[in-house]
Amino acid sequence: MSGVWTVPEHRGRGFSTAAMEVAATFIHRELVAEFGLLLCREEVRPFYDRLGWICVPGPTVFDQPSGLVTWPLCTLVLALGATIWPAGTIDLRGLPW
């Protein structure tokens, strides 16, 4: 999924927070993953910060038709267990979306 947002007339009602909480629960319980990961624009980062996502050092790289690209913005992770995010390059090993 990419480019998710809430239209202005529905902001401030908790819809995005609820959706992110459901997503985190699904990632943890159904996918049995220790982390959620998302690529984030700086202007929306405060929203994710409030939900416990943290910006991790990269670089984050992924494939594009033109070759390997380094993500220029923030990569966020949400710890869903006791494991600490490892240092180093994050390689999505494919197209990011």
N, CA, C and O atoms as a DFTB+ gen file, in Angstrom:
388 C
 N C O
     1  1       0.855      -1.164       0.000
     2  2       0.000       0.000       0.000
     3  2       0.903       1.230       0.000
     4  3       1.990       1.220       0.578
     5  1       0.448       2.252      -0.636
     6  2       1.265       3.454      -0.732
     7  2       0.379       4.688      -0.783
     8  3      -0.743       4.645      -1.286
     9  1       0.900       5.784      -0.257
    10  2       0.185       7.055      -0.365
    11  2      -1.160       7.056       0.350
    12  3      -2.171       7.437      -0.240
    13  1      -1.186       6.639       1.605
    14  2      -2.437       6.580       2.352
    15  2      -2.659       7.908       3.074
    16  3      -1.708       8.503       3.581
    17  1      -3.884       8.369       3.121
    18  2      -4.181       9.609       3.837
    19  2      -5.648       9.650       4.197
    20  3      -6.447       8.853       3.705
    21  1      -5.991      10.586       5.059
    22  2      -7.377      10.836       5.443
    23  2      -7.787      12.174       4.841
    24  3      -7.067      13.165       4.962
    25  1      -8.935      12.195       4.198
    26  2      -9.409      13.456       3.625
    27  2      -9.637      14.453       4.754
    28  3     -10.034      14.063       5.852
    29  1      -9.390      15.738       4.496
    30  2      -9.435      16.752       5.560
    31  2     -10.705      16.750       6.411
    32  3     -10.628      16.932       7.626
    33  1     -11.858      16.549       5.802
    34  2     -13.101      16.625       6.591
    35  2     -13.269      15.461       7.574
    36  3     -14.169      15.497       8.412
    37  1     -12.427      14.439       7.487
    38  2     -12.520      13.304       8.406
    39  2     -11.308      13.175       9.321
    40  3     -11.182      12.198      10.060
    41  1     -10.426      14.154       9.271
    42  2      -9.240      14.106      10.128
    43  2      -9.604      14.444      11.568
    44  3     -10.594      15.125      11.832
    45  1      -8.784      13.954      12.488
    46  2      -8.978      14.256      13.898
    47  2     -10.025      13.392      14.586
    48  3     -10.398      13.664      15.728
    49  1     -10.499      12.360      13.908
    50  2     -11.517      11.482      14.491
    51  2     -10.961      10.125      14.922
    52  3     -11.695       9.284      15.441
    53  1      -9.662       9.915      14.706
    54  2      -9.044       8.665      15.141
    55  2      -9.086       7.530      14.137
    56  3      -8.688       6.412      14.464
    57  1      -9.563       7.787      12.909
    58  2      -9.657       6.723      11.912
    59  2      -8.280       6.171      11.531
    60  3      -8.089       4.957      11.468
    61  1      -7.332       7.061      11.280
    62  2      -5.984       6.615      10.894
    63  2      -5.291       5.893      12.040
    64  3      -4.610       4.890      11.826
    65  1      -5.461       6.396      13.239
    66  2      -4.876       5.729      14.401
    67  2      -5.441       4.329      14.542
    68  3      -4.691       3.379      14.767
    69  1      -6.748       4.190      14.415
    70  2      -7.386       2.873      14.522
    71  2      -6.886       1.939      13.419
    72  3      -6.612       0.767      13.677
    73  1      -6.768       2.447      12.207
    74  2      -6.288       1.623      11.091
    75  2      -4.858       1.153      11.329
    76  3      -4.529       0.001      11.047
    77  1      -4.013       2.032      11.842
    78  2      -2.624       1.653      12.108
    79  2      -2.530       0.646      13.249
    80  3      -1.664      -0.228      13.226
    81  1      -3.397       0.753      14.236
    82  2      -3.413      -0.215      15.329
    83  2      -3.837      -1.596      14.832
    84  3      -3.263      -2.608      15.237
    85  1      -4.835      -1.636      13.960
    86  2      -5.261      -2.908      13.366
    87  2      -4.132      -3.485      12.515
    88  3      -3.871      -4.688      12.562
    89  1      -3.468      -2.643      11.746
    90  2      -2.353      -3.112      10.917
    91  2      -1.233      -3.693      11.778
    92  3      -0.691      -4.750      11.452
    93  1      -0.882      -3.023      12.859
    94  2       0.177      -3.513      13.749
    95  2      -0.209      -4.857      14.367
    96  3       0.623      -5.758      14.464
    97  1      -1.452      -4.989      14.777
    98  2      -1.917      -6.255      15.347
    99  2      -1.841      -7.368      14.301
   100  3      -1.408      -8.478      14.608
   101  1      -2.251      -7.080      13.090
   102  2      -2.192      -8.068      12.008
   103  2      -0.743      -8.481      11.721
   104  3      -0.446      -9.669      11.593
   105  1       0.145      -7.506      11.623
   106  2       1.557      -7.796      11.356
   107  2       2.127      -8.703      12.441
   108  3       2.851      -9.654      12.144
   109  1       1.804      -8.411      13.684
   110  2       2.345      -9.175      14.808
   111  2       1.702     -10.558      14.935
   112  3       2.408     -11.564      15.016
   113  1       0.386     -10.611      14.953
   114  2      -0.311     -11.884      15.213
   115  2      -0.413     -12.794      13.996
   116  3      -0.182     -13.999      14.101
   117  1      -0.753     -12.233      12.852
   118  2      -0.979     -13.056      11.663
   119  2       0.296     -13.312      10.864
   120  3       0.504     -14.423      10.377
   121  1       1.140     -12.311      10.724
   122  2       2.377     -12.475       9.973
   123  2       3.522     -12.949      10.874
   124  3       4.575     -13.363      10.390
   125  1       3.301     -12.883      12.177
   126  2       4.284     -13.275      13.182
   127  2       5.622     -12.561      12.920
   128  3       6.694     -13.166      12.947
   129  1       5.508     -11.267      12.670
   130  2       6.689     -10.430      12.428
   131  2       7.008      -9.640      13.687
   132  3       6.121      -9.285      14.463
   133  1       8.291      -9.373      13.872
   134  2       8.717      -8.623      15.059
   135  2       8.696      -7.120      14.839
   136  3       8.767      -6.346      15.793
   137  1       8.598      -6.705      13.569
   138  2       8.609      -5.277      13.241
   139  2       7.644      -4.986      12.107
   140  3       7.413      -5.817      11.229
   141  1       7.080      -3.769      12.148
   142  2       6.435      -3.193      10.988
   143  2       7.432      -2.220      10.391
   144  3       8.253      -1.663      11.120
   145  1       7.386      -2.000       9.094
   146  2       8.304      -1.073       8.435
   147  2       7.520      -0.249       7.440
   148  3       6.675      -0.775       6.715
   149  1       7.798       1.046       7.403
   150  2       7.193       1.891       6.379
   151  2       8.149       2.998       5.973
   152  3       9.027       3.409       6.731
   153  1       7.945       3.462       4.752
   154  2       8.720       4.574       4.216
   155  2       7.868       5.818       4.382
   156  3       6.676       5.807       4.074
   157  1       8.473       6.886       4.866
   158  2       7.683       8.021       5.341
   159  2       8.209       9.360       4.854
   160  3       9.417       9.597       4.814
   161  1       7.282      10.224       4.487
   162  2       7.624      11.622       4.206
   163  2       7.707      12.366       5.535
   164  3       6.948      12.076       6.460
   165  1       8.620      13.316       5.629
   166  2       8.839      14.042       6.892
   167  2       7.590      14.766       7.384
   168  3       7.377      14.858       8.593
   169  1       6.764      15.280       6.486
   170  2       5.607      16.058       6.933
   171  2       4.552      15.208       7.646
   172  3       3.718      15.756       8.367
   173  1       4.565      13.895       7.464
   174  2       3.595      13.047       8.171
   175  2       4.252      12.228       9.287
   176  3       3.575      11.483       9.996
   177  1       5.542      12.366       9.434
   178  2       6.269      11.602      10.455
   179  2       5.735      11.826      11.878
   180  3       5.673      10.856      12.633
   181  1       5.346      13.040      12.290
   182  2       4.833      13.216      13.657
   183  2       3.648      12.308      13.993
   184  3       3.510      11.866      15.133
   185  1       2.799      12.030      13.013
   186  2       1.670      11.117      13.239
   187  2       2.182       9.738      13.656
   188  3       1.715       9.167      14.641
   189  1       3.146       9.209      12.900
   190  2       3.684       7.878      13.201
   191  2       4.506       7.888      14.488
   192  3       4.496       6.911      15.236
   193  1       5.213       8.982      14.750
   194  2       5.957       9.108      16.012
   195  2       5.019       8.915      17.203
   196  3       5.359       8.220      18.161
   197  1       3.854       9.524      17.140
   198  2       2.874       9.420      18.235
   199  2       2.397       7.984      18.446
   200  3       1.971       7.623      19.543
   201  1       2.470       7.171      17.400
   202  2       2.017       5.785      17.488
   203  2       3.136       4.817      17.856
   204  3       2.925       3.605      17.907
   205  1       4.332       5.359      18.112
   206  2       5.435       4.517      18.551
   207  2       6.398       4.068      17.471
   208  3       7.332       3.317      17.756
   209  1       6.195       4.508      16.236
   210  2       7.125       4.190      15.158
   211  2       8.380       5.027      15.358
   212  3       8.298       6.170      15.807
   213  1       9.533       4.471      15.030
   214  2      10.782       5.212      15.176
   215  2      11.545       5.228      13.845
   216  3      11.539       4.259      13.087
   217  1      12.188       6.347      13.599
   218  2      13.015       6.502      12.400
   219  2      14.334       5.781      12.661
   220  3      14.990       6.017      13.676
   221  1      14.716       4.903      11.737
   222  2      15.952       4.142      11.907
   223  2      16.986       4.596      10.879
   224  3      16.642       5.013       9.772
   225  1      18.258       4.507      11.267
   226  2      19.290       4.867      10.301
   227  2      19.286       3.850       9.171
   228  3      19.011       2.670       9.387
   229  1      19.579       4.295       8.017
   230  2      19.584       3.416       6.849
   231  2      20.994       3.069       6.468
   232  3      21.831       2.770       7.320
   233  1      21.240       3.108       5.245
   234  2      20.278       3.517       4.215
   235  2      19.262       2.422       3.925
   236  3      19.477       1.252       4.239
   237  1      18.145       2.830       3.315
   238  2      17.156       1.885       2.818
   239  2      17.266       1.896       1.303
   240  3      17.211       2.953       0.675
   241  1      17.420       0.718       0.721
   242  2      17.560       0.604      -0.732
   243  2      16.488      -0.323      -1.286
   244  3      15.997      -1.212      -0.590
   245  1      16.130      -0.101      -2.553
   246  2      15.159      -0.963      -3.234
   247  2      15.373      -0.863      -4.728
   248  3      16.010       0.062      -5.231
   249  1      14.820      -1.850      -5.426
   250  2      14.951      -1.893      -6.879
   251  2      13.946      -0.970      -7.543
   252  3      12.837      -0.763      -7.050
   253  1      14.360      -0.429      -8.658
   254  2      13.500       0.308      -9.574
   255  2      13.909      -0.153     -10.970
   256  3      14.981      -0.736     -11.127
   257  1      13.084       0.093     -11.984
   258  2      13.471      -0.327     -13.331
   259  2      14.841       0.225     -13.762
   260  3      15.546      -0.402     -14.554
   261  1      15.206       1.394     -13.238
   262  2      16.495       2.007     -13.596
   263  2      17.664       1.451     -12.787
   264  3      18.816       1.765     -13.088
   265  1      17.394       0.627     -11.758
   266  2      18.448       0.070     -10.922
   267  2      18.166       0.294      -9.446
   268  3      17.072       0.713      -9.068
   269  1      19.161       0.012      -8.617
   270  2      19.026       0.150      -7.169
   271  2      18.949       1.624      -6.779
   272  3      19.743       2.440      -7.246
   273  1      17.985       1.959      -5.919
   274  2      17.745       3.335      -5.484
   275  2      17.849       3.391      -3.968
   276  3      17.424       2.464      -3.278
   277  1      18.412       4.477      -3.447
   278  2      18.450       4.714      -2.002
   279  2      17.297       5.642      -1.637
   280  3      17.151       6.719      -2.214
   281  1      16.490       5.223      -0.689
   282  2      15.352       6.033      -0.221
   283  2      15.899       7.270       0.466
   284  3      16.698       7.148       1.394
   285  1      15.490       8.466       0.036
   286  2      16.066       9.692       0.583
   287  2      15.405      10.189       1.870
   288  3      15.916      11.103       2.517
   289  1      14.280       9.596       2.238
   290  2      13.535      10.077       3.400
   291  2      13.634       9.078       4.543
   292  3      14.479       8.184       4.521
   293  1      12.785       9.228       5.524
   294  2      12.839       8.423       6.736
   295  2      12.238       7.033       6.527
   296  3      11.205       6.871       5.877
   297  1      12.911       6.049       7.092
   298  2      12.366       4.694       7.190
   299  2      11.976       4.501       8.648
   300  3      12.791       4.687       9.552
   301  1      10.725       4.126       8.862
   302  2      10.207       3.946      10.217
   303  2       9.969       2.473      10.502
   304  3       9.573       1.713       9.618
   305  1      10.213       2.079      11.741
   306  2       9.879       0.725      12.181
   307  2       9.059       0.811      13.470
   308  3       9.176       1.755      14.252
   309  1       8.237      -0.199      13.652
   310  2       7.461      -0.349      14.876
   311  2       7.841      -1.693      15.478
   312  3       7.584      -2.740      14.885
   313  1       8.453      -1.661      16.655
   314  2       8.826      -2.896      17.340
   315  2       7.563      -3.559      17.882
   316  3       6.778      -2.937      18.597
   317  1       7.382      -4.827      17.530
   318  2       6.200      -5.568      17.966
   319  2       6.552      -6.672      18.947
   320  3       5.700      -7.478      19.321
   321  1       7.802      -6.704      19.360
   322  2       8.280      -7.690      20.317
   323  2       9.427      -7.079      21.099
   324  3       9.538      -5.857      21.202
   325  1      10.273      -7.922      21.646
   326  2      11.388      -7.454      22.468
   327  2      12.671      -7.243      21.673
   328  3      13.651      -6.730      22.213
   329  1      12.680      -7.627      20.409
   330  2      13.882      -7.521      19.588
   331  2      14.185      -6.065      19.262
   332  3      13.279      -5.279      18.985
   333  1      15.461      -5.716      19.298
   334  2      15.917      -4.370      18.937
   335  2      16.256      -4.356      17.457
   336  3      16.865      -5.296      16.946
   337  1      15.858      -3.281      16.760
   338  2      16.123      -3.161      15.331
   339  2      17.630      -3.221      15.076
   340  3      18.384      -2.480      15.708
   341  1      18.086      -4.085      14.166
   342  2      19.524      -4.200      13.900
   343  2      20.052      -3.035      13.064
   344  3      19.334      -2.479      12.232
   345  1      21.302      -2.677      13.292
   346  2      21.938      -1.615      12.506
   347  2      22.282      -2.154      11.126
   348  3      22.426      -3.361      10.932
   349  1      22.410      -1.241      10.172
   350  2      22.863      -1.637       8.846
   351  2      21.889      -1.257       7.755
   352  3      20.823      -0.697       8.010
   353  1      22.278      -1.574       6.536
   354  2      21.469      -1.273       5.359
   355  2      20.184      -2.086       5.373
   356  3      20.185      -3.271       5.708
   357  1      19.091      -1.433       5.006
   358  2      17.800      -2.097       4.849
   359  2      17.605      -2.280       3.350
   360  3      17.477      -1.302       2.614
   361  1      17.582      -3.515       2.901
   362  2      17.400      -3.809       1.479
   363  2      16.042      -4.459       1.303
   364  3      15.824      -5.578       1.768
   365  1      15.126      -3.770       0.636
   366  2      13.785      -4.300       0.437
   367  2      13.764      -5.445      -0.583
   368  3      12.757      -6.138      -0.725
   369  1      14.867      -5.633      -1.278
   370  2      15.041      -6.757      -2.216
   371  2      13.932      -6.840      -3.239
   372  3      13.385      -7.912      -3.499
   373  1      13.608      -5.708      -3.813
   374  2      12.572      -5.651      -4.839
   375  2      11.983      -4.263      -4.908
   376  3      12.503      -3.311      -4.325
   377  1      10.898      -4.170      -5.626
   378  2      10.191      -2.893      -5.732
   379  2       9.499      -2.600      -4.407
   380  3       8.982      -3.520      -3.774
   381  1       9.474      -1.329      -3.967
   382  2       8.877      -1.027      -2.667
   383  2       7.345      -1.062      -2.671
   384  3       6.734      -1.124      -1.604
   385  1       6.721      -1.025      -3.836
   386  2       5.258      -1.090      -3.902
   387  2       4.851      -1.550      -5.267
   388  3       3.659      -1.677      -5.545
